[in-house]
Amino acid sequence: MPEKALSVGEYLTLVNQTLQCIPSHEVIVEGEVSDYRVAQGKWVSFDLKDEEAQAVLKCFMTTWQLKSPIEDGMRVQLKGAPKIYERFGTFKMNVTEVAAVGEGALRRSYELLKKKLQDEGLFGEGRKRELPRFPERIGLLTSRDAAAYGDFLRILNNRWGGVQVLHAHVHVQGREAVGDIVGAFQFFNALPAEKRPEVLVLTRGGGGLEDLHAFNDEAVARAVYASEIPVVCAVGHERDESLADFVADIRASTPSNAAERIVPSRQDVLYEIGTLEQHMESRLRDTIQDQQFSIERVTNLIGFILERQKDRLSRAQEGILSRVNAWLPRLSDRLSGSERFLRQVDPKRILARGYSLVMAGGAVVRDAGQLEVGGEITVQFATSSAQARILRLKDKGQQKLV
């Protein structure tokens, strides 16, 4: 009795289910890229060739899964799961990760990504920020096992103490490196302002292009670009150049140089303070001399003004004395004339000739009508006076005095 036949679709479904049942059905395959294409700006397809067996594996992925640019002829390693597309009946590899391998392929991928990021403006000098002169908190992104970690801290403490270092332990190579570094940037930038570092340092020692691959990854470059905190990148030796170096605000040649770029030397600061002190002292002396000169000028000016006023006062005094000397004789003559006139009209001189002055009630009596019988009067002579009483009054102004 013949077995039941499967439709093509059922058979392809069975094959896919069988592939998925294989333990760790995601595999890593290495080969050369050919027939590389991008459709609608998001669907990536290419063939992976095996030169020795001349076998071809069709691959499919999306542009956002492609972390590093690839092109035809480049040797890559990819990670993915095999799948038969029932609609087309074709066997393809669903790719989740792809990375260039070999010095030449890595170099070409590096150049392609560098041009892409440069065209987007990630390397622009105008966006780079200055570092604080005396940072209090530094965020350090590196492996605690790397020599760069010890070199950076040693130089930092030798040059300037009292800086708080917040260390984020990250892998600096291997498959975990990119995720660790991007996560560390996100962690530091998410901290509250009062706890956030003032500068971030991304560093590791030297190595080949494959060893530094994480620092040439697009996700890491964009994390450096997006950081709200200024970034110092010190990857490898002086000759090494990573994409993270180009994006960072400051590129240091080595981990030790990164510490030198971030904090000043105590000796340099002391020398600067001493120089500034001498400069301020010199400026202060110049200022004091200028003020003394100004005071002397003002003093001389005041002395000149006072001398002029003294001369004017002296001339005015001489004029006044001259006028007084000319006026005093005239005044003396006038006083003498007045004195002679007063002597002539002096009642005592008249009384001395035998006349007397009659006063009643303190007033001079000019007519007998001013008197009353029995009233008291005072008779003033030239040298003496006498009291009298009116006995009677006579007509025609005649009166008898007692």
Order of alpha helices (4+ residues) and beta strands (2+ residues): alpha-beta-beta-beta-beta-beta-alpha-beta-alpha-beta-alpha-beta-alpha-beta-alpha-beta-alpha-alpha-alpha-beta-beta-beta-beta-beta
